[in-house]
């Protein structure tokens, strides 16, 4: 510990080294050990020195705080229990019979790091960094704080091992050149030793005086504490007795009031629960009845609409058949009327022509009687062919109309069967959903019954706890309060379960309403689809009627064309 103090006194800490400027107190030549330490401090960074100082200060503070914490409970215990202190002193007497040189004072029983010399114990303001303990002229700016080898000239920069071997002869040579520095260092060392001895004596005197004051304070405090304890014990006993009496009275009042409130609340909860369960049962029955009525009404409405649609379709089909038959009959009559008129006109014309030709031929060719016979045969053959063709065309048109009517009838029947089957499938799905809803209602009913049993069990538990509370009426206030809190928690739990059950019932009711609305919407959608299908069938019937009219028009045009061609061909053959 001498080398740091010497280096601090001579101003050799930090980075001064041998190149520092001379100060007011000229440093002396250090010893080889001091020179080595200065070389070590010169090589190590200033930050390491400050970190070591801080660590040493923290260790000293921690040791002092630990010693104070260990001594504080012992002092308090000695103040409160004088007899224990006396016994401890008797146990420690064998230790006092030790040799005089082994007896140590309390302040000397310290940790190794605290057993330092008085001159090394510095105040916090004296514990500074190495660079703060330098002289003002040696305090440099950060950019000037360089390593010793950086402040040297390029030719003086050496490796660490070369500087280690070459530093000692250089220091010895410097001390030999300046012997006045050694004398000044010795004077400073003596002055420091004298100051340290005076400081140690002053600290010892202050410690003795503090110990005497502490002993007197301890005796006074022990007497005051004893009196205060006795007085506080008497007051505490009186206050406890008063509080016990008042607490018993309050406990009886609270217990009676709580029993009344609990009985009233129990009756109210039971009545509310019974009323709520009855309302839920009635609501469930009403909802079930309404659902069954809605399903039955929807089924009846669907069947009625289906019957109406079938009847309407049959009526329309009959009307179409009658109209078609009427149209065919009218066409047949029109065709026959046209054929008869045409035949009459043709016959009259042919008769005139034949008469004229016969007269001419009779006049010119009496020998050509066989031609008349041939002409008559051709006429009869032509008339017979015309009648067969008309009958074949009418039969063909009748067959085509019958086939088309049969195809339309089959198509309408197939579509109606498909609609009926889809409606039946939807009704079956609705029945399945109803069964599921019934099962879910049954499960909800079982859940409600289970919750009711839980409520009854909780009520029985609360009643048993009330009986226990009445039996334990003479217990302490804390136990009574804890029991009351437990009953309150149980009551809150039961109320929470009941509220949850009611909420689930409400959710079930809303879900049931939503499902019923969904079923009604689906039934309505089915009916709308059936109406749309019937409208589509009507449109198809109208389209078929229009197509039939177009076919009849085409037949009429073909008949007219065929009639015109026959006339032209007959004229050609005649001529």
C-alpha positions in Angstrom: 0.0 0.0 0.0 3.0 2.3 0.2 3.6 2.5 -3.6 0.2 4.0 -4.5 0.5 6.6 -1.8 4.0 7.4 -2.9 2.9 7.6 -6.5 0.0 9.8 -5.6 2.3 12.1 -3.5 4.8 12.3 -6.3 2.2 12.8 -9.1 3.1 9.6 -11.0 -0.4 8.1 -11.4 -2.3 7.9 -14.6 -0.1 8.5 -17.6 2.6 11.0 -16.3 5.6 8.6 -16.2 9.1 9.9 -16.6 8.1 12.5 -19.1 5.8 14.5 -16.7 6.8 18.1 -16.2 8.4 19.2 -12.9 6.0 20.5 -10.2 6.3 22.5 -7.0 7.3 19.4 -5.0 9.9 17.6 -7.1 9.5 13.8 -7.1 12.4 11.7 -5.7 13.8 8.5 -7.2 11.6 5.6 -6.3 12.7 2.2 -5.1 12.7 -0.7 -7.5 9.3 -1.9 -6.3 7.9 1.6 -6.7 9.3 1.8 -10.1 7.8 -1.5 -11.1 4.4 -0.4 -9.8 4.7 2.9 -11.7 5.5 1.0 -14.9 2.5 -1.2 -14.2 0.2 1.8 -13.7 1.7 3.4 -16.8 1.0 0.3 -18.9 -2.6 -0.3 -17.5 -5.4 2.0 -18.6 -6.8 4.7 -16.3 -10.2 3.0 -16.6 -8.9 -0.1 -14.9 -7.6 2.0 -11.9 -10.9 3.8 -11.5 -12.7 0.4 -11.7 -10.5 -1.1 -9.0 -11.1 2.0 -6.8 -14.8 1.8 -7.2 -14.8 -2.0 -6.5 -12.8 -1.4 -3.3 -15.2 1.4 -2.2 -18.2 -0.8 -2.8 -16.7 -3.7 -0.8 -16.0 -1.3 2.1 -19.5 0.1 2.1 -21.0 -3.4 1.9 -18.9 -4.5 4.8 -20.0 -1.6 6.9 -23.7 -2.0 6.1 -23.5 -5.7 6.9 -21.8 -5.0 10.2 -24.5 -2.4 11.0 -27.3 -4.8 10.1 -25.8 -7.5 12.2 -25.3 -5.2 15.2 -28.8 -3.5 15.0 -30.9 -6.5 15.9 -28.5 -7.4 18.7 -28.8 -3.9 20.2 -32.6 -3.9 20.0 -32.7 -7.3 21.5 -30.4 -6.3 24.3 -32.5 -3.2 25.0 -35.8 -5.2 25.1 -34.5 -8.3 27.1 -31.9 -7.3 29.8 -31.9 -10.8 31.3 -30.9 -12.4 28.0 -28.2 -9.8 27.7 -26.9 -10.7 31.2 -26.9 -14.4 30.3 -25.1 -13.7 27.0 -22.4 -11.7 29.0 -22.0 -14.7 31.3 -21.6 -17.0 28.4 -19.0 -14.6 26.9 -16.9 -14.4 30.1 -14.7 -17.4 29.2 -13.9 -15.6 26.0 -12.7 -12.6 28.1 -10.3 -14.8 29.9 -8.1 -15.0 26.9 -4.8 -13.4 26.6 -4.6 -9.6 26.5 -3.2 -9.6 23.0 -6.1 -11.8 21.7 -8.8 -9.4 23.0 -10.0 -7.2 20.3 -12.4 -4.4 20.3 -15.6 -4.5 18.2 -14.3 -2.1 15.7 -11.2 -4.2 15.2 -13.3 -7.3 14.4 -13.8 -6.5 10.8 -13.4 -8.2 7.5 -9.9 -8.4 5.9 -10.6 -5.7 3.4 -11.8 -3.4 6.4 -8.7 -4.0 8.5 -6.7 -1.3 6.7 -4.4 1.2 8.1 -6.0 4.5 9.2 -4.1 6.4 6.6 -5.7 4.2 3.9 -9.3 4.9 5.1 -10.3 7.8 3.0 -13.5 9.7 2.9 -15.8 9.4 -0.1 -14.7 12.8 -1.4 -11.1 11.7 -1.2 -11.7 8.6 -3.2 -11.0 9.9 -6.6 -9.9 8.5 -9.8 -6.1 8.3 -10.5 -6.4 11.1 -13.0 -8.2 13.3 -10.5 -5.3 12.9 -8.0 -2.9 14.4 -10.4 -1.6 17.9 -10.3 -3.5 20.6 -12.2 -0.7 20.8 -14.8 -0.8 17.0 -15.3 -4.6 16.9 -16.0 -4.8 16.5 -19.8 -7.7 16.5 -22.2 -9.0 13.2 -23.5 -7.2 13.5 -26.8 -3.9 14.1 -24.9 -4.4 11.0 -22.7 -2.4 8.6 -24.7 -0.4 5.6 -23.8 3.2 6.1 -22.7 4.5 4.4 -25.8 2.3 6.8 -28.0 3.8 9.9 -26.3 7.3 8.7 -27.1 9.2 9.3 -30.1 9.1 6.7 -32.9 12.6 5.5 -32.1 11.7 5.1 -28.4 8.6 2.9 -29.1 9.5 -0.6 -28.0 7.7 -3.8 -27.4 6.2 -4.5 -23.9 8.9 -7.1 -23.0 11.7 -4.7 -24.1 10.2 -1.8 -22.0 9.9 -4.2 -19.0 13.7 -5.0 -19.1 14.7 -1.4 -19.9 12.6 0.5 -17.4 14.4 -0.4 -14.2 17.9 0.8 -15.1 16.4 4.0 -16.4 14.5 4.7 -13.1 17.6 3.9 -11.0 19.6 6.2 -13.2 16.9 9.0 -12.7 17.0 8.5 -8.9 20.8 8.7 -8.9 20.7 11.9 -10.9 18.0 13.6 -8.5 18.8 12.7 -4.8 16.7 15.7 -3.6 13.5 13.9 -4.7 14.3 11.1 -2.4 14.7 13.5 0.6 11.4 15.2 -0.2 9.6 11.8 -0.5 10.9 10.8 2.9 9.6 14.0 4.5 6.2 13.6 2.9 6.1 10.0 4.1 6.8 11.1 7.7 4.2 13.8 7.6 1.7 11.2 6.3 2.6 8.8 9.1 2.1 11.5 11.8 -1.2 12.5 10.3 -2.4 8.9 10.2 -1.4 8.3 13.9 -3.3 11.5 14.9 -6.3 10.4 12.9 -6.3 6.9 14.5 -6.2 8.4 18.0 -9.0 10.8 17.2 -11.1 7.9 15.8 -10.4 5.8 18.9 -11.5 8.6 21.3 -14.6 9.3 19.3 -15.5 5.5 19.3 -15.0 5.4 23.2 -17.2 8.4 23.7 -19.9 7.0 21.3 -19.8 3.7 23.2 -20.3 5.5 26.6 -23.2 7.5 25.2 -24.7 4.4 23.6 -24.5 2.4 26.9 -26.3 5.3 28.8 -28.9 5.5 26.0 -29.4 1.8 26.2 -30.1 1.8 29.9 -32.5 4.7 29.6 -34.3 3.2 26.7 -34.6 -0.2 28.4 -36.3 1.5 31.4 -38.6 3.5 29.2 -39.4 0.5 27.0 -40.3 -1.6 30.1 -42.6 1.1 31.4 -44.2 1.6 28.0 -44.7 -2.2 27.6 -46.5 -2.4 30.9 -48.7 0.5 30.2 -49.5 -0.7 26.6 -50.2 -4.2 28.0 -52.7 -2.8 30.4 -54.3 -0.6 27.8 -54.4 -3.5 25.3 -56.1 -5.7 27.8 -58.7 -3.1 28.5 -59.3 -2.4 24.8 -59.4 -6.2 24.0 -62.0 -6.7 26.7 -64.1 -3.8 25.4 -63.7 -5.0 21.8 -64.6 -8.6 22.8 -67.8 -7.4 24.4 -68.7 -5.1 21.6 -67.8 -7.7 19.0 -69.9 -10.3 20.6 -72.9 -7.9 20.6 -72.3 -6.9 17.0 -71.8 -10.6 16.0 -75.2 -11.5 17.6 -76.9 -8.6 15.8 -75.2 -9.3 12.5 -76.0 -13.0 12.8 -79.7 -12.4 13.5 -79.9 -9.8 10.7 -78.1 -12.1 8.3 -80.3 -15.0 9.2 -83.4 -12.9 8.5 -82.0 -11.6 5.3 -80.9 -15.1 4.2 -84.3 -16.6 5.0 -86.1 -13.8 3.1 -83.7 -14.1 0.2 -84.0 -17.9 0.2 -87.8 -17.7 0.1 -87.6 -15.1 -2.7 -85.1 -17.1 -4.7 -87.2 -20.3 -4.3 -90.4 -18.4 -5.4 -88.6 -16.8 -8.3 -87.0 -20.0 -9.4 -90.3 -21.9 -9.2 -92.1 -19.1 -11.1 -89.3 -18.9 -13.7 -89.4 -22.7 -14.2 -93.1 -22.7 -14.5 -93.0 -19.9 -17.0 -90.3 -21.7 -19.0 -92.3 -24.9 -19.0 -95.4 -23.0 -20.2 -93.3 -21.2 -22.8 -91.9 -24.4 -24.0 -95.3 -26.1 -24.3 -96.7 -23.0 -26.1 -93.7 -22.9 -28.4 -94.1 -26.7 -29.1 -97.8 -26.3 -29.8 -97.2 -23.3 -32.0 -94.5 -25.2 -33.9 -96.7 -28.2 -34.4 -99.6 -26.0 -35.6 -97.3 -24.2 -37.9 -96.0 -27.4 -39.4 -99.5 -28.8 -39.7 -100.7 -25.6 -41.3 -97.7 -25.6 -43.7 -98.3 -29.2 -44.6 -102.0 -28.6 -45.2 -101.3 -25.5 -47.2 -98.8 -27.4 -49.3 -101.2 -30.2 -49.9 -104.0 -27.8 -50.7 -101.9 -25.9 -53.2 -100.8 -29.2 -54.7 -104.4 -30.3 -55.1 -105.3 -26.9 -56.6 -102.4 -27.1 -58.9 -103.3 -30.6 -60.1 -106.9 -29.7 -60.6 -106.0 -26.5 -62.4 -103.6 -28.5 -64.6 -106.3 -31.1 -65.4 -108.7 -28.4 -66.2 -106.3 -26.6 -68.5 -105.3 -29.9 -70.1 -109.0 -30.7 -70.7 -109.5 -27.2 -72.1 -106.5 -27.6 -74.4 -107.7 -31.0 -75.6 -111.2 -29.7 -76.3 -109.8 -26.6 -78.1 -107.4 -28.8 -80.1 -110.2 -31.2 -81.1 -112.4 -28.2 -82.0 -109.6 -26.8 -84.2 -108.9 -30.1 -85.8 -112.7 -30.6 -86.5 -112.9 -27.1 -87.9 -109.9 -27.7 -90.1 -111.3 -31.0 -91.3 -114.7 -29.3 -92.1 -112.9 -26.5 -93.8 -110.8 -28.9 -95.8 -113.7 -31.0 -96.7 -115.8 -28.0 -97.7 -113.0 -26.7 -99.8 -112.5 -30.0 -101.4 -116.2 -30.4 -102.2 -116.4 -27.0 -103.7 -113.3 -27.5 -105.7 -114.5 -30.9 -106.9 -117.9 -29.4 -107.9 -116.2 -26.6 -109.8 -113.8 -28.9 -111.4 -116.6 -31.4 -112.3 -118.7 -28.6 -113.8 -115.8 -27.3 -115.7 -114.8 -30.7 -116.8 -118.3 -31.6 -117.7 -118.6 -28.5 -119.9 -115.2 -29.2 -121.5 -116.0 -32.8 -121.9 -119.4 -32.0 -123.4 -117.7 -29.6 -125.9 -115.0 -32.0 -126.7 -117.4 -34.9 -126.9 -119.5 -33.0 -129.3 -116.4 -32.0 -131.3 -115.1 -35.5 -131.2 -118.5 -37.0 -132.1 -118.6 -34.6 -135.0 -115.0 -35.2 -136.1 -114.0 -38.6 -134.8 -116.9 -41.0 -134.5 -114.4 -43.9 -134.4 -112.7 -42.7 -131.2 -115.3 -44.0 -128.8 -112.6 -45.9 -126.8 -111.1 -42.6 -125.8 -114.2 -41.6 -123.9 -114.0 -44.8 -122.0 -110.4 -44.1 -121.1 -111.2 -40.6 -120.0 -113.9 -41.8 -117.7 -111.5 -44.3 -116.2 -108.8 -41.7 -115.7 -111.4 -39.4 -114.1 -112.5 -42.0 -111.6 -108.9 -42.9 -110.8 -108.0 -39.3 -110.2 -111.0 -38.8 -107.9 -110.2 -42.0 -106.0 -106.5 -40.9 -105.5 -107.5 -37.5 -104.2 -109.8 -38.9 -101.6 -107.0 -41.4 -100.4 -104.4 -38.6 -100.2 -106.7 -36.3 -98.2 -107.5 -39.2 -95.7 -103.8 -40.0 -95.4 -102.9 -36.4 -94.7 -105.7 -36.0 -92.1 -104.6 -39.2 -90.4 -101.0 -38.1 -90.3 -101.9 -34.7 -88.8 -104.1 -36.4 -86.2 -101.2 -38.8 -85.3 -98.7 -35.9 -85.0 -101.1 -33.9 -82.8 -101.8 -37.0 -80.6 -98.1 -37.7 -80.2 -97.4 -34.1 -79.2 -100.3 -34.0 -76.7 -99.0 -37.3 -75.2 -95.5 -35.9 -75.0 -96.8 -32.8 -73.3 -98.9 -34.8 -70.9 -96.0 -37.1 -70.0 -93.7 -34.1 -69.5 -96.2 -32.3 -67.3 -96.8 -35.5 -65.3 -93.0 -36.0 -64.8 -92.5 -32.4 -63.7 -95.5 -32.6 -61.3 -94.1 -35.9 -59.9 -90.7 -34.3 -59.5 -92.3 -31.3 -57.7 -94.3 -33.6 -55.5 -91.3 -35.7 -54.7 -89.2 -32.6 -53.9 -92.0 -31.2 -51.7 -92.2 -34.6 -49.9 -88.4 -34.6 -49.4 -88.5 -31.1 -48.0 -91.4 -32.1 -45.7 -89.4 -35.1 -44.6 -86.3 -32.9 -43.9 -88.6 -30.6 -41.9 -89.8 -33.6 -39.9 -86.2 -34.6 -39.2 -85.4 -31.0 -38.1 -88.5 -31.1 -35.9 -87.3 -34.4 -34.3 -83.9 -32.8 -33.7 -85.5 -29.8 -32.1 -87.6 -32.1 -29.9 -84.5 -34.0 -28.9 -82.6 -30.8 -28.2 -85.6 -29.5 -26.1 -85.5 -32.8 -24.2 -81.8 -32.4 -23.6 -82.3 -28.8 -22.4 -85.1 -30.0 -20.1 -82.7 -32.5 -18.6 -80.1 -29.8 -18.2 -82.7 -27.6 -16.5 -83.6 -30.5 -14.2 -79.9 -31.0 -13.4 -79.5 -27.3 -12.7 -82.5 -27.5 -10.4 -81.0 -30.4 -8.6 -77.8 -28.3 -8.3 -79.8 -25.4 -6.9 -81.5 -27.7 -4.4 -78.1 -29.1 -3.4 -76.7 -25.6 -3.1 -79.7 -24.6 -1.0 -79.2 -27.6 1.2 -75.5 -26.8 1.5 -76.4 -23.2 2.4 -78.9 -24.5 5.0 -76.3 -26.8 6.5 -73.8 -23.9 6.6 -76.4 -21.8 8.3 -77.0 -24.5 10.9 -73.3 -24.7 11.4 -73.1 -20.9 11.8 -75.9 -21.0 14.3 -74.1 -23.8 16.2 -70.9 -21.8 16.1 -72.4 -18.5 17.2 -69.8 -18.1 20.0 -66.8 -18.3 17.7 -64.5 -15.5 16.9 -65.5 -12.6 14.5 -63.0 -13.7 11.9 -64.5 -17.2 11.6 -68.0 -15.8 11.5 -67.0 -13.3 8.8 -65.3 -16.1 6.8 -68.4 -18.3 7.0 -70.6 -15.4 5.9 -68.3 -14.7 3.0 -68.4 -18.4 2.0 -72.2 -18.5 2.1 -72.3 -15.3 0.1 -70.0 -16.8 -2.5 -72.1 -20.0 -2.6 -75.2 -17.9 -3.0 -73.5 -15.9 -5.8 -72.5 -19.1 -7.5 -76.0 -20.5 -7.3 -77.4 -17.2 -8.7 -74.8 -17.3 -11.5 -75.8 -20.9 -12.3 -79.4 -19.9 -12.3 -78.7 -16.9 -14.5 -76.7 -19.1 -16.9 -79.6 -21.6 -17.1 -82.0 -18.8 -17.8 -79.6 -17.5 -20.5 -79.3 -20.9 -22.0 -83.1 -21.2 -22.0 -83.4 -17.8 -23.7 -80.8 -18.8 -26.3 -82.7 -22.1 -26.9 -86.0 -20.1 -27.3 -84.4 -17.7 -29.7 -82.7 -20.5 -31.7 -86.1 -22.4 -31.8 -87.8 -19.2 -33.1 -85.0 -18.8 -35.7 -85.4 -22.4 -36.8 -89.1 -22.1 -37.1 -88.8 -19.0 -39.1 -86.3 -20.8 -41.3 -88.7 -23.8 -41.8 -91.6 -21.4 -42.6 -89.3 -19.5 -45.1 -88.4 -22.9 -46.7 -92.1 -23.9 -47.0 -92.9 -20.5 -48.5 -90.0 -20.9 -50.9 -91.3 -24.4 -51.8 -94.7 -23.0 -52.5 -93.3 -20.2 -54.6 -91.2 -22.7 -56.6 -94.4 -24.7 -57.2 -96.2 -21.6 -58.4 -93.3 -20.8 -60.7 -93.4 -24.4 -62.0 -97.1 -24.1 -62.7 -96.5 -20.8 -64.4 -93.8 -22.4 -66.5 -96.1 -25.3 -67.4 -98.7 -22.8 -68.5 -96.2 -21.0 -70.6 -95.1 -24.3 -72.2 -98.8 -25.2 -72.9 -99.2 -21.7 -74.5 -96.0 -22.3 -76.6 -97.3 -25.7 -77.7 -100.7 -24.2 -78.6 -98.8 -21.5 -80.7 -96.7 -24.3 -82.2 -99.8 -26.3 -83.0 -101.4 -23.2 -84.7 -98.2 -22.8 -86.7 -98.3 -26.4 -87.7 -101.9 -26.1 -88.8 -101.0 -23.0 -90.8 -98.2 -24.9 -92.5 -100.6 -27.8 -93.2 -103.1 -25.3 -94.7 -100.4 -23.7 -96.9 -99.3 -27.2 -98.0 -102.9 -28.2 -98.8 -103.3 -25.0 -100.8 -100.1 -25.6 -102.7 -101.0 -29.2 -103.3 -104.5 -28.1 -104.5 -103.0 -25.6 -106.9 -100.6 -28.2 -108.3 -103.3 -30.8 -108.8 -105.4 -28.2 -110.7 -102.5 -27.4 -112.9 -101.6 -31.0 -113.5 -105.2 -31.8 -114.3 -105.4 -29.1 -116.8 -102.3 -30.3 -118.5 -103.6 -33.8 -118.7 -106.9 -32.6 -120.0 -105.3 -30.5 -122.6 
